[in-house]
Amino acid sequence: MALKVGMLTSGGDCQGLNSTMRGIARGLLGSNQDVKILGFFNGYHGLMYSNYRHMTDVDFSGILTLGGTILGTSRQPFKLMHDPLREDEPEGITKLEAMLQTYQDLGLDALVVLGGNGTQKTANLLSEHGCNVIHMPKTIDNDLSGTERTFGFQSAVNIATEVIDGIHTTATSHRRVFIVEIMGNKVGWLTLYSGVASGADVILIPEIPYDPIEIVKTLHDREKKNKNFSIIAVAEGAISKEEANMKSSEIKENRKETHSVAYHLQNQLQELMIQETRVCVPGHFQRGGTPTAYDRVLTTELGVEGANAILEGDFGKMIGISCGRPIRVDIKDVAGKTKKVPMDDPVLMSARQIGICFGD
């Protein structure tokens, strides 16, 4: 009897989703077992409504360098998994029950889920209800516990770095301060790495609340040294020391005129200094495009390890990376845990040592 494996991509898209699926598929289809792969469309939505198609080796050909996801994706909040599947049927089956029913009706032997934090929590929920789940850690934020790297992160770092590199020339020409807002609502890995790689003068991340006065001091010090431009890389989730004592609703109210940390910071700095400031928000551009060579290799390794876990019947696992090697981690041990930038992180400490300001 054929080994029947379901596969879906959930949450925000990023580079490396397709190459990961390719690695899994090639690892499975290249084994001695008869394997059938079912691809669910648009994330957990496809699993809920049994919207899928059978996939062959041809479907995974030519996608190593392709960004996005050939299966499509959607966001399905974990907190709504116990809500009714259909709003017009409040007493009907829940979203979770619908997914479990699809799993059982199709006779799946395994379900591969590619996604980030929210996706992982739902994957763990399915695992707790008897599904044979393998989770692949996807996010440009690099914030999943249990793995040193998530795929998509390095590709996003490269793009964010290129953006800031490009800003350098116009900042220099016009003697301006440029604030570049980098993705990262809860953690600062992407901003930290791209900021260091691009030579940013100030890096602001959610883990370190900033003081506008300290930032201005750094900018003034640069002016005194005839460095007449400055680059500030700020994570979208960065907060000031004043906001650190506020509730999220109060922070939102505090920024109601700007709706963005970069523009909020620009207003703060303009009240304290004369030098002209500009804002650049690359946004979803950071999620797009082809995966880097690093991510292509990483996703191939992770994909093959995921395939091996399935073939060995080792389920309830996230396939991560430790010391440069693929590892299997119990999903239940890492689901819902966010990996923040620690204050003793080597990159952070190196950045401080070479004089980069973190606003504290």
Backbone torsions as a table, in degrees:
resi	resn	phi	psi	omega
1	MET	NA	139.3	-176.8
2	ALA	-69.6	145.5	172.4
3	LEU	-80.3	119.3	-174.7
4	LYS	-104.6	117.7	-174.3
5	VAL	-120.7	125.4	174.2
6	GLY	-92.3	153.3	-177.9
7	MET	-145.7	137.3	177.3
8	LEU	-150.5	155.7	175.0
9	THR	-117.9	131.1	-173.8
10	SER	-133.2	154.6	179.3
11	GLY	85.4	-160.3	179.4
12	GLY	-66.2	145.8	178.9
13	ASP	-79.9	168.1	175.2
14	CYS	-167.7	173.9	176.1
15	GLN	-71.0	141.3	174.7
16	GLY	103.7	-8.7	178.6
17	LEU	-64.6	-47.6	-178.6
18	ASN	-65.8	-41.6	-179.1
19	SER	-67.9	-30.0	175.6
20	THR	-68.0	-46.4	178.1
21	MET	-60.6	-38.1	177.5
22	ARG	-61.0	-44.5	179.9
23	GLY	-62.2	-42.8	178.4
24	ILE	-63.6	-49.9	-176.8
25	ALA	-61.4	-46.5	-179.4
26	ARG	-64.6	-36.9	178.4
27	GLY	-65.7	-36.7	179.7
28	LEU	-76.8	-49.0	-175.4
29	LEU	-70.4	-19.7	178.6
30	GLY	-87.9	-0.5	179.7
31	SER	-82.7	178.3	179.6
32	ASN	-83.4	-5.1	-177.9
33	GLN	-89.2	153.3	172.4
34	ASP	-80.4	117.1	-174.1
35	VAL	-123.2	134.5	172.2
36	LYS	-116.5	132.1	-178.8
37	ILE	-113.8	129.1	178.0
38	LEU	-112.4	121.4	179.0
39	GLY	-98.3	120.6	179.5
40	PHE	-90.0	133.6	-176.8
41	PHE	-83.2	141.6	171.6
42	ASN	58.2	47.6	171.9
43	GLY	68.1	-145.0	-178.5
44	TYR	-64.3	-21.1	177.2
45	HIS	-58.3	-42.1	178.7
46	GLY	-65.0	-35.3	178.7
47	LEU	-71.0	-37.6	179.4
48	MET	-63.3	-42.9	-173.8
49	TYR	-103.1	11.9	178.6
50	SER	53.7	45.4	179.7
51	ASN	-101.7	102.9	-172.4
52	TYR	-151.9	173.9	170.3
53	ARG	-147.5	151.9	176.0
54	HIS	-74.2	138.0	-176.3
55	MET	-119.6	145.3	178.8
56	THR	-118.9	178.4	-179.5
57	ASP	-57.9	-31.4	-179.3
58	VAL	-62.1	-35.2	-179.1
59	ASP	-64.4	-22.7	-177.2
60	PHE	-102.6	8.7	178.4
61	SER	-89.3	135.1	177.2
62	GLY	78.9	15.2	-177.7
63	ILE	-111.7	2.7	-179.6
64	LEU	-56.9	-38.7	-175.6
65	THR	-100.5	4.8	-174.5
66	LEU	-89.4	126.7	177.2
67	GLY	-77.0	178.6	-179.9
68	GLY	70.1	-151.5	-179.7
69	THR	-146.5	129.2	-178.7
70	ILE	-69.7	-15.2	179.2
71	LEU	-94.0	-10.8	-174.7
72	GLY	76.4	162.9	-177.4
73	THR	-147.4	166.4	176.0
74	SER	-159.3	164.0	177.7
75	ARG	-100.1	126.5	177.8
76	GLN	-125.3	94.7	-175.4
77	PRO	-52.6	133.5	-179.3
78	PHE	-58.6	-37.7	-176.1
79	LYS	-67.2	-12.0	-179.2
80	LEU	-102.3	6.6	-175.5
81	MET	-64.4	-24.9	-179.8
82	HIS	-97.5	6.7	175.9
83	ASP	-79.4	158.4	178.1
84	PRO	-59.3	143.5	178.8
85	LEU	-62.8	-41.6	-179.4
86	ARG	-117.1	129.4	-177.8
87	GLU	-63.3	-29.9	-179.4
88	ASP	-81.7	0.2	177.0
89	GLU	-129.6	70.3	-175.3
90	PRO	-60.5	-21.4	179.3
91	GLU	-99.0	4.7	-178.6
92	GLY	-78.9	-171.0	-178.2
93	ILE	-68.2	153.8	179.2
94	THR	-84.7	170.5	177.7
95	LYS	-61.4	-41.1	177.7
96	LEU	-62.5	-45.9	-179.4
97	GLU	-62.3	-36.7	179.0
98	ALA	-65.1	-40.6	178.6
99	MET	-66.5	-41.9	179.1
100	LEU	-64.0	-37.5	179.9
101	GLN	-66.1	-42.4	177.4
102	THR	-61.6	-44.5	178.9
103	TYR	-56.2	-46.0	-177.4
104	GLN	-72.8	-43.3	-177.4
105	ASP	-61.9	-35.8	-179.1
106	LEU	-84.9	-8.8	179.5
107	GLY	64.9	41.6	-179.4
108	LEU	-68.3	140.4	174.4
109	ASP	-94.7	-19.9	-179.9
110	ALA	-160.3	154.9	176.6
111	LEU	-132.7	120.0	178.4
112	VAL	-98.7	123.9	-177.4
113	VAL	-118.1	122.9	177.8
114	LEU	-106.7	119.9	-178.9
115	GLY	176.8	-179.0	-176.9
116	GLY	-98.7	-144.9	-172.0
117	ASN	-59.9	-54.0	-178.9
118	GLY	-62.6	-42.7	178.1
119	THR	-60.4	-40.6	-178.8
120	GLN	-64.4	-40.0	179.7
121	LYS	-63.8	-39.5	177.3
122	THR	-69.7	-36.8	176.5
123	ALA	-60.4	-41.1	178.1
124	ASN	-65.9	-37.6	178.0
125	LEU	-62.5	-44.0	177.2
126	LEU	-63.1	-39.5	178.8
127	SER	-63.0	-41.1	179.2
128	GLU	-64.9	-22.8	180.0
129	HIS	-100.6	20.6	169.3
130	GLY	98.8	1.2	178.6
131	CYS	-82.2	142.4	176.7
132	ASN	-85.2	96.3	-170.1
133	VAL	-107.4	139.9	167.9
134	ILE	-123.6	126.7	-179.8
135	HIS	-107.6	133.3	177.5
136	MET	-108.7	123.4	-170.4
137	PRO	-78.6	100.4	-179.2
138	LYS	-111.1	126.7	166.6
139	THR	178.0	139.3	175.9
140	ILE	-73.1	-11.9	-177.3
141	ASP	-81.3	-17.7	-178.9
142	ASN	56.8	36.1	-171.5
143	ASP	-109.0	15.4	179.3
144	LEU	-86.7	131.7	177.8
145	SER	-71.4	149.0	175.1
146	GLY	94.0	-1.7	177.3
147	THR	-143.7	142.3	179.6
148	GLU	-72.7	-30.8	-177.6
149	ARG	-138.3	144.1	168.7
150	THR	-109.7	147.2	179.6
151	PHE	-75.8	146.2	-172.6
152	GLY	102.0	-28.0	-177.4
153	PHE	-62.3	-52.8	-175.7
154	GLN	-64.5	-35.4	177.7
155	SER	-64.3	-42.1	178.3
156	ALA	-67.2	-37.2	175.9
157	VAL	-58.7	-45.0	-179.5
158	ASN	-60.7	-43.1	-179.1
159	ILE	-67.4	-47.6	179.6
160	ALA	-60.6	-37.9	178.0
161	THR	-64.0	-42.9	178.7
162	GLU	-63.2	-37.6	177.9
163	VAL	-61.6	-49.4	-178.2
164	ILE	-67.1	-37.5	175.7
165	ASP	-56.4	-44.6	-179.3
166	GLY	-66.2	-32.5	-179.9
167	ILE	-67.9	-27.9	-177.5
168	HIS	-54.4	-43.2	-174.4
169	THR	-68.0	-42.7	179.7
170	THR	-72.5	-32.9	176.5
171	ALA	-63.7	-41.8	178.8
172	THR	-66.3	-44.9	-176.7
173	SER	-61.8	-39.5	-176.3
174	HIS	-101.8	3.8	178.1
175	ARG	55.9	47.8	-175.8
176	ARG	-112.3	165.1	167.7
177	VAL	-98.6	124.1	177.7
178	PHE	-109.9	131.6	176.1
179	ILE	-106.4	116.3	-179.2
180	VAL	-108.6	118.4	-178.2
181	GLU	-89.9	119.6	-177.5
182	ILE	-105.6	146.4	179.2
183	MET	-62.2	151.1	-178.5
184	GLY	139.5	88.9	-174.2
185	ASN	-81.1	-32.8	-176.1
186	LYS	-116.6	-23.0	-178.3
187	VAL	-133.3	163.6	-173.5
188	GLY	-114.7	17.9	-177.3
189	TRP	-56.6	-48.2	-176.6
190	LEU	-64.2	-42.6	179.3
191	THR	-68.2	-40.5	179.0
192	LEU	-60.9	-52.6	-175.5
193	TYR	-68.4	-44.1	-179.9
194	SER	-70.7	-32.9	177.6
195	GLY	-65.9	-43.8	177.6
196	VAL	-66.7	-44.0	-176.9
197	ALA	-64.4	-28.4	-176.5
198	SER	-101.1	1.1	178.1
199	GLY	75.4	32.5	176.6
200	ALA	-62.6	147.5	-178.4
201	ASP	-88.9	-29.0	178.0
202	VAL	-132.1	133.7	176.9
203	ILE	-126.9	123.3	-178.2
204	LEU	-118.0	122.1	-176.9
205	ILE	-127.6	157.9	-176.9
206	PRO	-59.4	-29.0	-176.9
207	GLU	-71.1	-17.4	-176.9
208	ILE	-127.5	94.7	177.7
209	PRO	-56.4	138.4	-173.7
210	TYR	-103.6	157.0	174.3
211	ASP	-115.1	116.5	-178.6
212	PRO	-53.5	-33.3	-179.1
213	ILE	-64.9	-39.1	178.2
214	GLU	-65.3	-36.2	177.9
215	ILE	-65.8	-44.3	179.8
216	VAL	-62.2	-38.6	177.2
217	LYS	-58.3	-43.5	179.0
218	THR	-63.5	-43.6	-179.2
219	LEU	-64.4	-40.4	178.4
220	HIS	-66.8	-39.1	177.7
221	ASP	-60.9	-38.0	178.7
222	ARG	-66.8	-39.3	178.6
223	GLU	-62.3	-41.5	180.0
224	LYS	-62.2	-25.9	179.7
225	LYS	-94.3	16.4	-179.0
226	ASN	62.0	27.7	171.7
227	LYS	-101.1	95.4	-166.5
228	ASN	-92.6	18.4	172.3
229	PHE	-142.5	159.5	177.9
230	SER	-149.1	149.9	178.0
231	ILE	-118.8	126.9	175.8
232	ILE	-113.7	119.0	174.3
233	ALA	-98.9	119.0	-175.8
234	VAL	-125.3	129.5	175.7
235	ALA	-71.9	144.9	-176.6
236	GLU	-61.3	-21.6	-180.0
237	GLY	-99.3	9.4	179.6
238	ALA	-65.1	145.5	179.1
239	ILE	-133.1	155.0	176.9
240	SER	-81.4	168.3	178.3
241	LYS	-64.1	-33.4	177.1
242	GLU	-65.4	-42.5	-178.9
243	GLU	-72.5	-21.5	-179.3
244	ALA	-60.9	-22.7	179.5
245	ASN	-97.0	6.6	-178.5
246	MET	-103.0	159.3	170.2
247	LYS	-77.8	159.6	-178.8
248	SER	-58.6	-35.9	178.9
249	SER	-66.2	-34.7	179.1
250	GLU	-72.2	-36.5	176.7
251	ILE	-63.7	-42.9	178.2
252	LYS	-60.3	-42.4	178.1
253	GLU	-66.0	-36.7	-179.5
254	ASN	-65.2	-25.4	-177.6
255	ARG	-111.4	20.0	-172.4
256	LYS	-62.1	-23.4	-179.9
257	GLU	-85.1	-17.9	-175.7
258	THR	-115.6	-33.6	-178.9
259	HIS	58.0	20.6	-176.6
260	SER	-158.2	136.9	179.5
261	VAL	-64.3	-34.3	-177.6
262	ALA	-65.7	-46.1	179.8
263	TYR	-72.6	-32.1	175.2
264	HIS	-63.7	-44.5	178.5
265	LEU	-65.0	-39.1	178.1
266	GLN	-58.0	-43.8	178.0
267	ASN	-63.0	-40.4	179.4
268	GLN	-63.2	-43.8	-177.0
269	LEU	-70.7	-37.1	-178.4
270	GLN	-65.5	-22.5	176.5
271	GLU	-78.2	-15.7	-172.9
272	LEU	-114.1	-9.1	-175.7
273	MET	-148.4	165.3	-177.9
274	ILE	-94.8	-34.5	-175.1
275	GLN	-54.6	137.9	-176.7
276	GLU	-69.6	139.3	179.1
277	THR	-122.3	149.2	176.1
278	ARG	-135.3	157.7	-177.8
279	VAL	-121.0	140.2	173.9
280	CYS	-129.8	125.9	179.2
281	VAL	-122.8	95.4	-178.7
282	PRO	-69.6	-21.7	172.8
283	GLY	55.4	-134.5	-172.8
284	HIS	-68.7	-8.5	173.4
285	PHE	-54.6	-30.2	-178.2
286	GLN	-69.5	-20.3	179.5
287	ARG	-88.4	-14.6	-167.8
288	GLY	-95.9	-179.7	175.5
289	GLY	83.0	-176.1	-175.6
290	THR	-79.7	146.2	176.7
291	PRO	-68.0	148.0	177.1
292	THR	-67.8	166.1	176.6
293	ALA	-58.1	-39.5	178.9
294	TYR	-57.7	-48.5	-178.2
295	ASP	-69.2	-30.2	177.0
296	ARG	-65.4	-41.5	178.0
297	VAL	-69.0	-45.9	-179.0
298	LEU	-58.2	-47.8	-176.9
299	THR	-68.7	-30.5	175.7
300	THR	-65.6	-44.9	177.7
301	GLU	-61.6	-48.6	-178.9
302	LEU	-62.8	-42.1	-179.0
303	GLY	-61.9	-45.5	179.3
304	VAL	-64.1	-40.7	178.0
305	GLU	-64.7	-37.8	176.0
306	GLY	-62.8	-42.5	177.1
307	ALA	-61.5	-42.8	179.5
308	ASN	-62.8	-39.0	178.4
309	ALA	-62.7	-40.2	178.6
310	ILE	-65.2	-47.4	-178.5
311	LEU	-62.7	-29.7	179.5
312	GLU	-89.7	-5.4	-179.3
313	GLY	72.9	26.7	-178.0
314	ASP	-98.5	88.6	-171.7
315	PHE	-104.1	177.3	-176.5
316	GLY	71.1	31.3	-174.1
317	LYS	-121.6	146.1	164.3
318	MET	-99.9	137.7	178.0
319	ILE	-95.1	109.2	-176.7
320	GLY	-116.5	-169.3	179.0
321	ILE	-128.2	132.2	174.6
322	SER	-140.2	127.2	-178.7
323	CYS	54.0	35.5	176.3
324	GLY	79.8	6.1	-177.7
325	ARG	-123.3	145.5	177.6
326	PRO	-64.1	140.3	177.6
327	ILE	-135.0	162.9	175.1
328	ARG	-113.7	126.5	-177.5
329	VAL	-122.1	137.1	176.6
330	ASP	-61.3	124.7	-179.1
331	ILE	-58.6	-39.1	-176.8
332	LYS	-61.6	-23.4	-178.6
333	ASP	-84.3	-16.2	-175.0
334	VAL	-122.4	-14.9	-176.9
335	ALA	-59.9	129.8	177.9
336	GLY	83.0	1.6	-179.7
337	LYS	-100.7	126.8	-178.6
338	THR	-98.5	131.3	179.0
339	LYS	-92.1	103.0	179.5
340	LYS	-89.0	164.4	176.5
341	VAL	-73.5	117.1	178.5
342	PRO	-77.3	154.8	-177.7
343	MET	-70.0	-15.5	177.1
344	ASP	-102.6	16.9	177.1
345	ASP	-60.3	133.3	-176.1
346	PRO	-58.5	-38.5	-179.9
347	VAL	-68.0	-42.7	177.8
348	LEU	-61.5	-45.8	-178.9
349	MET	-66.0	-37.8	177.4
350	SER	-65.0	-39.8	179.5
351	ALA	-62.6	-42.5	178.2
352	ARG	-62.6	-41.5	-176.1
353	GLN	-64.5	-31.2	179.8
354	ILE	-90.8	7.3	171.1
355	GLY	98.8	7.7	177.4
356	ILE	-71.6	134.2	-178.6
357	CYS	-88.6	136.4	175.4
358	PHE	-111.6	14.6	173.0
359	GLY	77.4	7.1	-179.7
360	ASP	-112.2	NA	NA
